[in-house]
């Protein structure tokens, strides 16, 4: 899948993958419909960073969730 094209399908995919990687207990907190295409580049940056990590520390997880919270509609 090419994520170069800014569309809702790609945004939804990245948000879902970030949520899976974070293993968020309350997955309703991170739903694709909570994000707008205007935040596509920021979400993509988070997604690409998450893809390079095998494990995410608690402090990294907190920072990522906080960042996602600031990007919500």
C-alpha distances in whole Angstrom, upper triangle without the diagonal:
4,6,9,10,12,12,13,11,8,12,13,10,11,14,14,13,16,18,17,18,21,22,24,27,27,23,25,25,21,20,17,20,22,20,20,18,20,19,16,16,18,16,13,16,17,13,13,17,16,14,17,19,21,23,24,27,29,30,26,25,28,27,23,24,27,24,22,26,27,23,24,25
4,6,7,10,11,13,11,8,11,13,11,11,15,16,14,16,19,19,19,22,24,25,29,28,25,26,26,22,21,18,20,22,19,19,16,18,17,14,14,16,15,11,14,16,13,12,16,17,14,17,20,22,24,24,28,30,30,26,25,28,26,23,24,26,24,22,25,25,22,23,24
4,5,7,9,11,9,6,8,11,9,9,12,14,13,14,17,18,18,20,22,23,26,26,23,24,23,19,18,15,18,19,16,15,13,15,14,10,10,13,11,8,11,13,10,10,14,15,13,16,18,21,23,22,26,27,27,23,23,25,23,20,21,23,20,18,22,22,18,20,21
4,6,9,12,12,9,11,14,13,12,15,17,16,17,20,21,21,23,25,26,30,29,26,26,26,22,21,18,20,21,17,16,13,14,14,10,10,13,12,9,12,14,13,12,16,17,16,18,21,23,25,25,28,30,29,25,25,27,25,22,23,25,21,20,23,23,19,21,22
4,6,9,10,8,10,13,12,12,15,17,17,18,21,22,22,24,27,27,30,29,26,26,25,22,20,17,18,19,16,14,11,13,13,10,10,14,13,11,14,16,15,15,18,19,18,21,24,26,28,27,30,31,31,27,27,28,26,23,24,26,22,20,23,23,19,20,21
4,7,9,7,7,11,12,11,13,16,16,17,19,21,22,23,25,25,28,27,24,23,23,19,18,14,15,16,13,11,7,9,10,7,8,12,11,10,13,15,14,15,18,19,19,21,24,26,27,26,29,30,29,26,25,26,24,21,22,23,20,18,20,20,16,17,17
4,6,6,6,9,10,11,13,14,16,17,19,20,22,23,25,24,27,26,22,22,21,18,16,12,13,14,12,10,7,10,11,8,11,14,12,12,15,16,15,17,20,20,20,23,25,27,28,27,30,31,30,27,26,27,25,22,22,23,21,18,20,20,16,16,16
4,5,5,6,9,10,10,12,14,15,16,18,20,21,22,22,24,22,19,18,18,15,13,9,9,11,9,8,7,10,11,9,12,14,12,12,16,16,15,17,20,20,20,23,25,27,27,26,29,29,29,26,24,25,24,21,20,22,19,16,18,19,15,14,14
4,5,5,6,9,10,11,12,14,16,17,18,20,21,21,24,22,18,18,19,15,13,9,11,13,12,11,10,14,14,11,14,16,13,13,16,17,14,16,19,19,18,22,23,25,26,25,28,29,29,26,24,26,25,21,21,23,21,18,20,21,17,17,17
4,5,5,6,9,10,11,12,14,15,17,18,20,20,23,22,19,19,19,15,13,10,12,14,12,12,10,13,12,9,11,13,10,9,13,13,11,13,16,16,15,18,20,22,23,23,26,27,27,23,22,24,23,19,19,21,19,16,19,20,16,16,17
4,5,5,6,9,10,11,12,14,15,17,18,18,21,20,16,16,16,12,11,7,9,11,8,8,7,10,9,6,9,10,7,8,11,11,10,12,15,15,15,18,20,22,22,21,24,24,24,21,20,21,20,16,16,18,15,13,15,16,12,12,13
4,6,5,6,9,10,11,12,14,15,17,16,19,17,14,14,14,10,8,5,7,10,8,10,10,13,12,10,13,13,10,11,14,13,11,14,17,15,16,19,20,22,22,21,24,24,25,22,19,21,20,17,16,18,17,13,15,17,14,13,14
4,6,5,6,9,10,11,12,14,15,16,19,18,14,15,16,12,10,8,11,13,12,13,12,16,14,11,14,14,10,10,13,13,10,12,15,13,13,17,18,19,20,19,23,23,24,21,19,21,20,17,17,19,18,15,17,19,16,16,17
4,5,5,6,9,10,10,12,14,15,18,17,14,15,15,11,11,8,12,13,11,12,12,14,12,9,11,11,7,7,10,9,6,9,11,10,10,14,15,17,17,17,20,20,21,18,16,18,17,13,14,16,14,12,15,16,14,14,16
4,5,5,6,9,10,11,12,12,15,14,11,12,11,7,7,6,9,10,8,11,12,14,11,10,12,11,7,9,11,9,8,11,13,11,12,16,16,18,18,16,19,19,19,16,14,16,15,12,11,14,12,9,12,14,11,11,14
4,5,5,6,9,10,11,11,13,13,9,11,11,8,7,7,10,11,11,14,15,17,15,13,16,15,11,12,14,12,10,13,15,12,13,16,16,17,17,16,19,19,20,18,15,17,17,14,13,16,15,12,14,17,15,14,16
4,5,5,6,9,10,11,14,15,11,14,14,10,11,10,14,15,14,16,16,19,16,14,15,15,11,11,13,11,8,10,12,9,9,13,13,13,14,14,17,18,19,16,14,17,17,13,13,17,15,13,16,18,16,16,19
4,5,5,6,9,9,13,13,11,13,12,9,10,10,14,14,13,16,16,18,14,13,14,12,9,10,11,8,6,9,10,7,9,12,11,13,12,11,14,15,16,12,10,13,13,9,10,13,12,10,13,15,14,14,17
4,6,5,6,6,9,10,7,10,9,6,8,10,13,13,13,16,18,19,16,16,17,15,12,13,14,11,10,13,13,10,12,15,14,14,14,12,15,14,16,13,10,12,13,10,9,13,13,10,12,15,14,14,17
4,5,5,7,10,11,9,12,12,10,11,12,16,16,16,19,20,22,19,18,19,18,14,15,16,13,11,14,14,10,11,14,13,13,12,12,15,15,17,15,12,15,16,13,12,16,16,14,16,19,18,18,21
4,5,8,11,13,11,15,14,12,14,15,18,18,18,21,21,23,20,18,19,17,14,14,15,11,10,12,11,7,9,11,9,9,9,8,12,13,15,12,10,13,14,11,12,15,15,14,16,19,18,19,22
4,5,9,11,10,13,12,10,13,15,18,17,17,20,22,23,19,19,19,17,14,15,15,12,11,13,12,9,11,13,11,11,9,7,10,10,12,10,7,10,11,9,9,12,13,12,14,17,17,17,20
4,6,9,8,12,12,11,13,15,19,18,19,22,24,25,22,21,22,20,17,18,19,15,14,17,16,12,14,16,14,13,11,10,12,11,14,13,10,12,14,12,11,15,16,14,16,19,19,19,22
4,6,6,9,8,8,11,14,17,16,17,21,22,24,21,21,22,20,17,19,19,15,15,18,17,14,16,18,16,16,14,12,13,12,14,13,9,11,13,11,9,13,14,12,13,17,17,16,20
4,6,9,9,10,13,16,18,17,19,23,25,27,24,24,26,23,20,22,23,19,19,22,21,18,20,22,20,19,16,15,16,14,16,16,12,13,16,15,12,15,17,15,15,19,20,18,21
4,5,6,8,10,14,15,14,17,21,23,25,22,23,24,22,19,22,23,19,19,22,22,19,21,24,22,21,19,17,18,16,18,17,14,14,16,15,12,14,16,14,13,17,18,16,18
4,5,6,7,11,12,12,14,18,20,22,20,20,22,20,17,19,20,17,16,20,20,17,19,22,20,20,19,17,18,17,19,17,14,15,17,14,11,14,16,13,13,17,16,14,17
4,5,6,10,10,10,13,16,19,21,19,20,22,20,17,20,22,19,18,22,22,19,21,25,23,24,22,20,21,19,21,20,16,16,18,16,13,15,16,13,12,16,15,13,15
4,6,10,11,9,11,15,18,19,17,18,20,18,15,18,19,16,17,20,20,18,20,23,22,23,21,18,19,17,18,17,14,13,15,13,9,11,13,10,9,12,12,10,13
4,7,9,7,9,13,15,17,14,15,17,15,12,15,16,13,13,17,17,15,17,20,19,20,19,17,18,17,18,16,13,13,14,11,8,11,11,8,8,12,11,9,12
4,5,6,8,11,14,16,14,14,17,16,13,15,17,15,14,18,19,17,19,22,22,23,22,20,22,21,21,19,16,17,17,14,12,14,14,10,11,14,12,9,11
4,5,6,9,10,13,11,11,14,14,11,13,16,14,13,17,18,17,18,21,22,23,23,21,23,23,23,21,18,19,19,15,14,16,14,11,12,14,11,9,11
4,5,8,10,13,12,12,16,16,13,15,18,17,16,20,21,20,21,25,25,27,26,24,26,25,26,23,21,21,21,18,16,17,16,13,13,14,12,9,9
4,7,10,12,11,12,15,14,12,15,17,16,16,20,20,19,21,24,24,26,25,23,25,23,23,21,19,18,18,15,13,14,13,10,9,11,9,5,6
4,7,8,7,8,12,11,9,12,14,13,14,17,18,18,20,23,23,25,25,22,24,23,23,21,19,18,17,14,13,14,12,9,10,10,7,5,6
4,5,6,7,11,11,10,12,15,15,15,18,20,20,21,24,25,28,27,25,27,26,26,23,22,21,20,17,16,17,14,12,12,12,8,7,6
4,5,5,8,10,9,11,13,14,14,17,19,19,20,23,25,27,28,26,28,28,27,24,23,23,21,18,18,19,16,13,15,14,10,11,10
4,6,8,9,10,11,13,14,15,17,19,20,22,24,25,28,28,26,28,28,26,24,23,23,21,18,18,18,15,13,15,13,9,10,10
4,6,5,6,9,10,11,12,14,16,17,18,21,22,25,25,22,24,24,23,20,19,19,17,14,15,14,11,10,12,10,7,8,9
4,6,5,6,9,10,10,12,14,15,16,19,20,23,24,22,24,25,24,20,20,20,18,15,16,16,13,11,14,13,10,11,12
4,5,5,6,9,10,10,12,14,15,17,19,22,23,21,23,24,23,19,19,20,17,15,16,17,13,12,15,14,11,13,15
4,5,5,6,9,10,11,12,14,16,17,21,21,18,20,21,19,16,16,17,14,11,13,13,9,9,12,11,8,11,13
4,5,5,6,9,10,10,12,15,16,19,19,17,19,19,19,15,15,16,13,10,11,12,9,8,11,11,8,10,13
4,5,5,6,8,10,10,13,15,18,19,17,20,21,20,17,16,18,16,12,14,16,12,11,15,15,12,14,16
4,5,5,6,9,10,11,13,17,17,16,18,19,18,14,15,16,14,11,14,15,11,11,15,14,12,15,18
4,6,5,6,9,10,11,14,14,12,15,16,15,11,11,13,11,7,10,12,9,9,12,13,11,14,17
4,5,5,6,9,10,13,14,13,16,17,17,13,13,15,13,10,12,14,12,11,15,15,13,15,18
4,5,5,7,9,12,14,13,16,18,18,14,15,17,15,12,15,17,14,14,18,18,16,19,21
4,5,5,7,11,11,10,13,15,15,11,12,14,12,10,13,15,13,13,17,17,16,19,22
4,5,5,8,9,8,11,13,14,10,10,13,12,9,12,15,13,13,16,18,16,18,22
4,6,8,10,10,14,17,17,13,13,17,16,13,16,18,16,16,20,21,19,21,24
4,7,9,10,13,16,17,13,14,17,16,14,17,19,18,18,22,22,21,24,27
4,5,7,10,13,14,11,12,15,15,13,16,18,17,17,21,22,21,23,27
4,7,10,13,15,12,13,16,17,15,17,20,20,20,23,25,24,26,29
4,7,10,12,10,10,13,14,13,15,18,18,18,21,23,23,24,28
4,7,8,6,6,10,11,10,12,14,15,15,18,20,20,22,25
4,5,5,6,9,10,10,12,14,15,16,18,20,21,23,26
4,5,5,6,9,10,10,12,14,15,16,18,20,21,25
4,5,5,6,9,10,11,12,14,15,17,19,20,24
4,5,5,6,9,10,10,12,14,15,17,19,22
4,5,5,6,8,10,10,12,14,15,17,21
4,6,5,6,9,10,10,12,14,16,19
4,6,5,6,9,10,11,12,15,18
4,5,5,6,9,10,11,13,16
4,5,5,6,9,10,11,15
4,5,5,6,9,10,14
4,5,5,6,9,13
4,5,5,7,10
4,5,5,9
4,6,9
4,7
4
